[in-house]
Amino acid sequence: MANSWGIPKHIEDLVLQRDKSCVYCGCDFSDTERSKKKSWEHIINDINITTLDNIALCCIGCNASKGNKALNIWFYSEKAMKRGVNIQTISDVIKKSLNL
């Protein structure tokens, strides 16, 4: 295992190559601003699903905002809108999960 979330090393490496900014709000990751630091995200809130389609990198702010809500509920919520999350900011892996 590559990390404490049980994400296999080969999936971790692919996600690190793919997700260069938050998959939700699109912000550039920061090493200094806490809310913009990278965090591992299970798009479907199931720690046992460690596939490339379910593992992503998002900012701590979006991860905290989403919490354990289902993606399709959170995406249309006021909390997501306040973070600037919309169809233009989400990455392809999120569009695929939302069937957009």
Kinemage of the C-alpha trace (Angstrom):
@kinemage 1
@onewidth
@group {chain A} dominant
@subgroup {mainchain}
@vectorlist {calphas} color= white
{ca met a 1} P 0.000 0.000 0.000
{ca ala a 2} L 1.234 3.444 -0.863
{ca asn a 3} L -0.470 5.481 1.845
{ca ser a 4} L -2.777 5.402 4.871
{ca trp a 5} L -5.886 5.367 2.638
{ca gly a 6} L -4.973 2.015 1.101
{ca ile a 7} L -4.521 3.455 -2.381
{ca pro a 8} L -2.256 1.171 -4.428
{ca lys a 9} L 1.050 2.743 -5.485
{ca his a 10} L 0.322 2.446 -9.227
{ca ile a 11} L -3.043 4.259 -8.783
{ca glu a 12} L -1.417 6.924 -6.610
{ca asp a 13} L 1.240 7.526 -9.279
{ca leu a 14} L -1.356 7.799 -12.083
{ca val a 15} L -3.516 10.208 -10.064
{ca leu a 16} L -0.501 12.365 -9.215
{ca gln a 17} L 0.271 12.585 -12.944
{ca arg a 18} L -3.354 13.303 -13.913
{ca asp a 19} L -4.562 15.741 -11.233
{ca lys a 20} L -2.421 18.868 -11.321
{ca ser a 21} L -5.153 21.054 -9.773
{ca cys a 22} L -8.251 20.448 -7.652
{ca val a 23} L -10.652 18.171 -9.528
{ca tyr a 24} L -13.589 20.165 -8.149
{ca cys a 25} L -12.840 23.903 -8.010
{ca gly a 26} L -9.812 23.859 -10.310
{ca cys a 27} L -7.552 25.816 -7.944
{ca asp a 28} L -3.812 25.343 -8.150
{ca phe a 29} L -2.497 23.397 -5.196
{ca ser a 30} L -0.474 25.311 -2.617
{ca asp a 31} L 2.093 24.136 -0.097
{ca thr a 32} L 1.438 27.133 2.148
{ca glu a 33} L -2.320 27.875 2.062
{ca arg a 34} L -4.040 25.096 4.027
{ca ser a 35} L -7.349 25.148 2.141
{ca lys a 36} L -5.483 24.695 -1.165
{ca lys a 37} L -3.221 21.834 -0.094
{ca lys a 38} L -3.637 18.503 -1.906
{ca ser a 39} L -5.830 15.854 -0.357
{ca trp a 40} L -6.792 12.387 -1.503
{ca glu a 41} L -10.415 12.050 -2.508
{ca his a 42} L -12.637 9.008 -2.856
{ca ile a 43} L -15.200 10.355 -5.327
{ca ile a 44} L -17.647 7.672 -4.235
{ca asn a 45} L -17.319 7.692 -0.456
{ca asp a 46} L -16.116 4.124 -0.137
{ca ile a 47} L -12.559 3.587 1.048
{ca asn a 48} L -12.610 0.113 -0.538
{ca ile a 49} L -13.012 1.511 -4.076
{ca thr a 50} L -9.436 2.381 -5.032
{ca thr a 51} L -9.763 2.506 -8.807
{ca leu a 52} L -8.466 5.274 -11.046
{ca asp a 53} L -12.071 6.395 -11.629
{ca asn a 54} L -12.690 6.813 -7.893
{ca ile a 55} L -9.422 8.270 -6.591
{ca ala a 56} L -8.572 11.906 -7.233
{ca leu a 57} L -6.737 14.872 -5.780
{ca cys a 58} L -8.704 17.836 -4.569
{ca cys a 59} L -7.972 20.778 -2.321
{ca ile a 60} L -8.583 20.433 1.402
{ca gly a 61} L -11.280 23.109 1.129
{ca cys a 62} L -13.357 21.108 -1.357
{ca asn a 63} L -12.712 17.847 0.491
{ca ala a 64} L -13.952 19.366 3.748
{ca ser a 65} L -16.945 20.937 2.003
{ca lys a 66} L -17.957 17.660 0.341
{ca gly a 67} L -17.338 15.588 3.450
{ca asn a 68} L -19.194 12.288 3.178
{ca lys a 69} L -21.930 13.643 0.908
{ca ala a 70} L -22.654 11.876 -2.345
{ca leu a 71} L -21.025 13.687 -5.276
{ca asn a 72} L -24.313 14.319 -7.099
{ca ile a 73} L -25.821 15.895 -3.947
{ca trp a 74} L -22.799 18.027 -3.051
{ca phe a 75} L -22.133 19.202 -6.630
{ca tyr a 76} L -25.514 20.961 -6.757
{ca ser a 77} L -25.338 22.293 -3.185
{ca glu a 78} L -24.859 25.841 -1.949
{ca lys a 79} L -21.570 24.776 -0.321
{ca ala a 80} L -20.147 23.667 -3.673
{ca met a 81} L -21.366 26.849 -5.365
{ca lys a 82} L -19.689 28.965 -2.671
{ca arg a 83} L -16.413 27.172 -3.464
{ca gly a 84} L -16.834 28.021 -7.147
{ca val a 85} L -17.455 24.420 -8.186
{ca asn a 86} L -19.332 24.190 -11.471
{ca ile a 87} L -19.342 22.407 -14.819
{ca gln a 88} L -16.422 24.546 -16.051
{ca thr a 89} L -14.171 23.868 -13.048
{ca ile a 90} L -14.592 20.124 -12.586
{ca ser a 91} L -12.165 17.709 -14.182
{ca asp a 92} L -13.031 14.966 -16.646
{ca val a 93} L -12.937 12.275 -13.940
{ca ile a 94} L -15.658 14.172 -12.042
{ca lys a 95} L -17.712 14.774 -15.210
{ca lys a 96} L -17.557 11.034 -15.840
{ca ser a 97} L -18.744 10.280 -12.290
{ca leu a 98} L -21.638 12.710 -12.734
{ca asn a 99} L -22.428 11.328 -16.211
{ca leu a 100} L -21.970 14.788 -17.764
